[in-house]
């Protein structure tokens, strides 16, 4: 007989009260290459803070690093729709386009990111 306690069900991630603290948690998960947990966490955070450009950017990063490039592009599109002046989403989308050999689109996004923030550097 299988007991309920034997099921490996992940508990829902605990989401901080503000998006910046969520970003700190997501940075840690991405640094640890724990992309599945990062996606679970960002999805839960977006339920709490819908249409947050920064969290949508983190979703695109998690998809990108998990090599889910089409989903990374879609999440970057959502982030750009919320905040078209932030270069980060253009850069991650350009990276995904570049990996898909869609060089014209990658160059366009890199160019937009440079236009928006000429002194921008990745940390």
Secondary structure as UniProt FT lines:
FT   HELIX           4..6
FT   HELIX           19..31
FT   TURN            32..33
FT   HELIX           35..48
FT   TURN            50..51
FT   HELIX           53..65
FT   TURN            66..67
FT   HELIX           69..82
FT   TURN            84..85
FT   HELIX           87..99
FT   TURN            100..101
FT   HELIX           103..116
FT   TURN            118..119
//
